[in-house]
Amino acid sequence: MTDQRYASITEVSELIRQMKVSPVELVREGLKSIEELNPKLNAFITVLANQSLEEAQKAEANIKNGQWKGPLHGIPIGVKDFFDTAGIKTTGAFAPFKNRVPTVDAEVVTRLKNAGAIILGKMNMHELGMGTTSLVSYFGPVHNPWDHNYVAGGSSGGSAAAVAAGLCFATVDTDAIGSCRLPASCCGVTGFKPTFGLISTMGILTGEPVDAETAQTLASIGHSAFTCRTVEDAAIMLNVLADPEMSTSKEKDDYRLAFATTTKPSLGIVKNFTATNEVRIAFLRAVETLQALGYTTHENIQLAFPSFDFKQIEADRQTVSRTLFQQSDVLLLPTTTDLTPTIAEATVAGPQAVSSDNTFFCNYFGLPAISIPCGLSTNGLPLGLQIVGPQWGEGSVLAVAHAFQKATAWHIKHPLLAT
């Protein structure tokens, strides 16, 4: 058994199917890495050591009996502590919910289990998803695996830190203002938010009273999302988590079909994004990479900004999805506006220290968007490229992101971890 901690789901799932890699050994490797690294990263709130080993043993036995369920069978996955897990503590990193144990799984958890995934544990996060640093949590702050003095982003900070550090292969998350994509950028992994409604949000702290702002955010712009290592893995996750009856995408039966398209989507280069000079330079280099691959680009695309009239949100979504993509199939812009801040800087700046200026419009307008690594900053931390599509345009987003990853190596760079 070789160390698979940084392998992709795509790679490992085939080895599991061929019985060359054991799900039990994968879980043991994950648990060993968590034991060594989580004290400093604080990425996991709850670790399901015994349960995950038992499930891995069942998965291995089923596969040996010819009952392989698909690419997630036997793969260790984390779940953001927003999603209910039956019989397992689910807290939202919120002190009043610290001992809360639901009785029913969230829909995304049910889908993972039905696909044979192994739930390794629950991920730390910014309290109730209401910040972008993951420093505010009843269970303590999350640290960036590239440098423990920096934030991991948020609110899904524990998820991005765990995937980047090789503690698990993927996580299921939420994204309300960029809560999955921002930490994916900060930690150098892939974060995907689909079209609003494509993945169920049923089972997020079910039955609990939350403040009006949190309730409106979740109801109007909250998306289920996920974090993984590669765009190929994102397609696999989407195949399991998405409700195909919600989508009009031609790839809805298997999102991996997007990679075989012979027609290159056209790219709209957003002009009015917010970014520091260093972020802008890294973004323009990523654009040049795609242009060198033969993609047609349209310059100076102007983003529409949300009206915040929630009574008109569905009409706004239809209009923007139709008009914003008249020239281009997808849009390109940076994920973050600035370099990842240190914990000290973010503590002074407050819970929104990692700006959502480049991500929030996707949530308000219900658009699919992905963040993939596109460089390293002068402080040694990753930077993210964001690719955005029209409603139900997941296939085009995945196709462009996959082409970029095939042509670059940013997604296979990993932090130098010290225990």
HELIX and SHEET records of a PDB file:
HELIX    1   1 ILE A    9  ARG A   17  1                                   9    
HELIX    2   2 PRO A   23  LEU A   41  1                                  19    
HELIX    3   3 ALA A   49  LYS A   64  1                                  16    
HELIX    4   4 ALA A   95  PHE A   97  5                                   3    
HELIX    5   5 GLU A  107  ASN A  114  1                                   8    
HELIX    6   6 GLU A  127  GLY A  129  5                                   3    
HELIX    7   7 GLY A  157  ALA A  164  1                                   8    
HELIX    8   8 ARG A  181  CYS A  187  1                                   7    
HELIX    9   9 ALA A  212  SER A  220  1                                   9    
HELIX   10  10 VAL A  231  LEU A  241  1                                  11    
HELIX   11  11 PRO A  244  MET A  246  5                                   3    
HELIX   12  12 TYR A  255  ALA A  260  5                                   6    
HELIX   13  13 ASN A  277  ALA A  292  1                                  16    
HELIX   14  14 PHE A  310  GLN A  312  5                                   3    
HELIX   15  15 ILE A  313  THR A  323  1                                  11    
HELIX   16  16 ILE A  343  ALA A  349  1                                   7    
HELIX   17  17 PHE A  360  TYR A  364  1                                   5    
HELIX   18  18 GLU A  394  ALA A  407  1                                  14    
HELIX   19  19 TRP A  410  ILE A  412  5                                   3    
SHEET    1   A11 PHE A  44  VAL A  47  0                                        
SHEET    2   A11 ILE A 118  MET A 123 -1                                        
SHEET    3   A11 PRO A  76  LYS A  80  1                                        
SHEET    4   A11 ALA A 170  ASP A 175  1                                        
SHEET    5   A11 HIS A 223  CYS A 228 -1                                        
SHEET    6   A11 THR A 190  LYS A 193 -1                                        
SHEET    7   A11 ALA A 369  LEU A 376 -1                                        
SHEET    8   A11 PRO A 382  VAL A 388 -1                                        
SHEET    9   A11 VAL A 330  PRO A 334 -1                                        
SHEET   10   A11 LEU A 267  VAL A 270  1                                        
SHEET   11   A11 THR A 297  ILE A 301  1                                        
END                                                                             
